[in-house]
Amino acid sequence: MFDNLADPNGAALTGPTPPQHVADAMHRAWVSFVRPRLATL
């Protein structure tokens, strides 16, 4: 979902030079959010 800046379908949202550091931060945030909840499934 996040950290997928190379996908051409996302270019309309990210613009021509998407910031990798933002993608990295969002990816880490989502993984941190989801990981503890996986144990409850």
N, C-alpha and C positions, 0 to 999 in steps of 0.2 A: 504494500500500500504506500508507505512512505519510503524515501530514499530510492526512488525509481525515476530519477531525473532524465535518464536516457530514453524513456518511452516517448515517442513522437506524439502520442495522443495527449500528453500532458502539457505540451508546449504552449497552448493557448492560455493555460493557467499560470505557468511558471515564467514565461517570457524567454527571450533568447539566451540569457545567461543566469540560470537559476543558481541560487547560493547553496553550495553543497553543505556548508556548516549548518544551515537551517534544516535541510533534509536530515542530516545526521542527528541533530537535536530532537526533531520530531520522531524519528525512528526510535531513539533511545527512550523517549517519553512514553510512547505507545507500548514498547516491550516491557518497560517497568510497570505500566498499568495492567497489562494483560497477564504477565507471568504469574503473579500470586493467585490470580483467579483460575488459572488452568488446573491447579491442584484441587479445586472444588468441583470439577466436572466429573 
